[in-house]
Amino acid sequence: MSDKYRVAIIGSTGRGNYGHGLDTVWADVPATEVIAVADDNESGRLAAQKRTGARTVYADYREMLEKERPQIVAIAPRWIDQHHDMAIACAEHGCHVYMEKPFCRTLEEADHIVETFERKHLKLAIAHQTRYSPMVPVVKRIIEEGKLGTILEIRARGKEDRRGGGEDLWVLGTHMMDLMRNFAGEATSCFATLTEKGRPVTRDDVKPGNEGLGPLAGDSVRAMYTFPNGITGYFASTRNQGGNPSRFGLQIFGSKGVIEILSGYLPTVRFLPDSSWSPGRSGANWLNVSSNGIEKPESLRDTGLHGGNVLAVKDLIAAIEEDRQPLGSVYQARGATEMILAVFESHRVGGPVSLPLTNRKHPLERL
């Protein structure tokens, strides 16, 4: 018998497809073999079978789970309206999970997933690929060595393309929320506003979001978070106001300088050793940072999101074998989701809200 982990893949062609490479990552993880694919679209599942080398295909993922009994399942669709049901079905069949982001639509769904995976003693990892980047330990080391001084602020923005505002907050903001939490810890409060064409969002503006996001509104989002140790975090996004190159990324401002980290497996990272945060006045210059350190040549090859997926899956397998949580665990997934939903909840109540949120339902349903 094979000693490899039996992997099954859930896709949904036309409704989230296979995410950002969650179907193809397994080819570069020797400890795994893809045994089956489920997709409710016939042409999609046949194409996925050819792409992944799966022995068997199914139209119904529940039938696949029942018959194949995989050990790990990739929940690959980008659309999140099916994530909760898929995750619960996997847990009930004893499967560990690697899941595309965003996590799920509400904290009620998130809590149910967390409780179920806890009860079943299973692991779930979310595809926040930057969390696994070899650049993250380098940035943390720069901070720990005091090169930034005292961390004062963390600022993030989405891509601010046609999805700018509420959709950007969900689809790309989830990466930024995860990075904020990685560097600053658990957010303790949020104060945010949503606007549509310059006016505050009202109930009449709420519509079903794209990609199964649930209730959605706002072409502009402005959010402020508090973190332990006096750190303030900011996230903002306005539709069709993206930069070129994109501003999608995170900047950490300290009393001695600034670090910028973008998103990806081997993202651009730069360090500004300038306490004024103003190189034009101070004469300081941005310094490139590689996985080897400040102003050192890069020895790794950037393999994009695929590289992050490989590291995430290998960490998930290690977490299974060591009985620990993955780096991007179900708790990290819920934490990033809570920061997103806190934006809508703060707008709903018209003021700051404490985290964890008391309201576990979708705030825009109660606007």
N, C-alpha and C positions, 0 to 999 in steps of 0.2 A: 504494500500500500504506500501511496505517496505520503511523505512527511511534510508536504507543503500545505499552507493554509488554503482552504477552499474558499474562493471568492466568488460572489455573485454580484451582478451589477443591475441596478434599476435605472432605466432611462425613460424618457417620455418625449419622443420625437414630436416637435411642434409645440410642446408645452414645457420648455426648459431643457429639452434634449439631454445632453450628457455633461452639462456644466463645463468647467474649464479643465478638461482632460482627466476627469475622474474615471473614465472608462479605459484610458490608455496607459495610465501610470503603472499598472500592475506588471507590464512587460519588463520594466526595469527594477522590479522588486523580486529577486530570485526565490524568496521564501514563499511566494504565492503562486497560485494557478487559478485562472478564471474558468469556472465550471459552467456558468449559465448567465444569460442576460434576459431581462424582462423589459418589454416595451409594448405599449398598447397600439403602436403603429407598426403594421406588418413590414413595410419596406424599411422602416427605421431599425427594427430589431434584426432583420437579416443583414443589414449593413453593419450593425454593431457586432453581430456574430463574426462576420468576416474580419472586422477591425480588431477584435479582441481575442479571437481564437476560441471563443466559448464553445463547448461541446453541444449545449442545448439552449434553445430559446423558448420563451413563454410570452403570451400576451398578458397574463395576469401575474403580477409580482407575488401575490399571496400564494398562488399555486406553486410558483418557483420555490418560495421559502419552505413550503410544506414538503415538496418532493425532493428537493436538492439538499436541504439542511446545511447551508453554507456556514462557515465560521465567521467570515467577515463579509459585509455587504456595503457596496458603494451606493449611497443615495445621491444620484448624480444630477437630477433636473435642477435648473436654476430657479424655476418657479417654486415658490415656497408654500403654495396652498395644499400641496400633498405631503410636505415634509413630516408633519406631525403623525399622520396616519401611517406613513411608511416606516418611520422610526419606531413607533409602538409595535407594528407588526414584526419588525426585525427583532426587537427585544423579546417579544412573546415567543419567538422561535429560537431564542438563545444566541442571537448573532451580534457581534461587535459591528460598529458602523463608522465609515468615513463619509461625511456629509458635505455637500456643496453649501456655500453660504448664499444668502442669509439663512439663519437658523430656522425660525418659524414666525408666525404672524403675531402671536400674542404671548404675554407672560403666562397666561393660563395654559397654553399649549406647551410652553417651555418647562413650566413646573411639572407637568404631567410626564414629559419625556425624562426629565431629571429623576423624578421619583421612580419611574419604571426601570431605568437603567441602574439606579442604586439598588433597587429591590432584586433585580436579576443579576447583580454583580457583573455588569457588562461595561465596556468602554465605548465611548463615542468621541470622535475627533472631528472638528469643524475645519473646513478648507480655508483658513486664514493663513495663506502660504507665507506671508512675511514674518509671522511669529517664528517660523522655523529657519529663517534666513541666517546664514553665518555672519551677517552684518549686525544682527541684534546683540550678540554677546560683545562685539567690538564697541558698539555704542554704549552699552551698559558699563563696560570697562572704562571708557573715557569719562563717564559720569562718576563712577566709583573712585577714579584717580583724582577727582576734584577739578578737572580741566574746565568744567562748566560752572564751577562754584555752586551756589545754592540754586536749585531749579525753581523758577518763578512761574513760568507759563508754558503751556503746550498748545500750539495752534495747528489746526488741520482744516483742510478743505477737500471737497469732492472734485470730480472732473468738471462739473458745471457745464455740461453739454446740454442737449435737449432734455435730459433727465434731471437737470438741476432743480434743487429744492427738495421736496419730500422724497421723490424717487431716488435721487442721488444719495440722500441720507441713508436710505435702506440698502441700496445695491452696492455702493462703494463706501459709504460711511461706516458700514460694519467693519471694514478693514481698519479704518482710522480709530474707531472706538476700541477695537482690540489692541491696537498699538498703544493708545493712551493708557489703557489698563496695564499693559505690559511694563510701561515705564513709570507710571504714577500710582498704580494700585487701584483699589475700588473707589469709584466715584461716590460721593456722599450726598450731592444735591445737583439739581439742574434747573436753570432758568432759561426759557427759550420762547421764541416767537415764530409764527408762521405767517407769511404774507402771500397774497395773490394779487399781482399787478399793483403792488404798493399798499394794499389795504389789508387789515387783519383777516385771516381766514375765518369764515363762518361755516355753519352747518351746510349751507347751500353750495359751498365749494367742494364738499367731500364727495369723491367719486371712487368707483372701484379702481385700484391701482393696476398698472401693467404687471405682467409676470406673476399674477396671483398674490400680490402683496397685501391684498385686503384694502380697507378704507384708506384713502390717500388724499392729500391736499397740499397746496403751497408750492409756488414757484421760487420761493426764497425761504431759507431756514437760517436762523441765528441762534446758537445755543452756547451757554456758558455752564461749565461744571466746576464743582469744588472737589478736590482730592486731599488726602492726608498731607501733613507737613506744609500746608499753606499753598499748595500748587493749584493754579487755576487752569482749566482746559477750555478751549474754544473749538467749535466746529461751525462752519458756515458753507452755504452753497446757494448760488443764484443761477437760474436757468440761462443758458447761452452766454455766460460770462467767463468761460474758461480761458486760461492763459495759454501761450504758445512759446516754449514748452509748457505742458500742463502743470498746474499748481497742486495737483493731486498728491498729497503727501503730508508729512508731519514735520513741524519745527519745534524744537525744545529750546527754550530761552532760559539761560542761567545768568547769575550775577557776573560771570566772567566770559560768557560767550554763547554761541548758538550752534546747535546741531540740526541739520536737515536730513531726513530719511524719507525716501519715496517708497513705493510699494512694489513687491516682487520678491523673487528668490535671491537675486543679487542686485538690490536696488542702488541707485545713486545715493551716496551719503557724503555730506560735506560738513566741515567744522570751521566755524569762524571764531578765532580767539580774540574776541572784541567785547569788552564789558559795556560799550555804548551801543552795541548792535547796529553800528552805522559805519561800515568800512570806508565810505566816502569821506567821513570826517576823521576817522582814527588812523587811516592808512593801513589797517589790517586787511588781509586777503582771505578769501575762502580757501580752505585746504581740502584736497580730496582724501577720502578715507576708503581703504580697501579692507578686505577680510583679514589682512595682515597688519593693519594699523594706519595711522595718520601718515599721508604722503609716502606710502609704501606701495610697490607694484602689486597688482592683482594677480594671483596665481590660479584662481578658479575661473571656470568658463560659465558665463551666464546662460542657463538653460531655461529661463523664463519660469512661468508658473509650473511647468512640468517638474523642474528641479525642486520647487517647494512641495509639490505633491509627493514626490519620492521621499523626501525627508519626513513629511508628515506621516506617510504610511509606515515607514520604518520605525518611527517613534511610536505609532499606534501598536505595532507588533511588539515592540519592547515593553510598552505599558501593559499589554496583555500578559506577557511572560513574567514581568516583574511585579505584577499586581499593583500598579500605580496608575495615576491619571495621566493621559497624554498631555503634552504641552498645551495644545489647543483643545482642552477638554470640554465636556458638556457644560461644565460650570462657566468656563470662559465664553462659550457660545451664548449661554443665557445672559451673562454679564454684558456683553456687547449689545445684545438685543434689548436689554433693559435700558441702556443708555439711549438707544434710538427711540424707544417708546416713551421715555421720560420727556423727550422733546414735545411730543404730542400731548402728553399729560400736563406739562407745564403751561403750554398754550391754552389747553382746555380750562384750567383753573385760574389762569391769568396771573401766575406768580411762580415762585420757586417751589420745587417739590423735593422731598427727601428720598434718597435711595437706600434700601430697596423700596420700590413703589408699593403702596397699599392697594391701588387699583391694578388688578391682574388682567382685566379685559382690555380691549382696544380702546384707547381714549377717544378716538374720532367717532366711535359709535355712540358716545355719550356727549358729544359737543353740543 
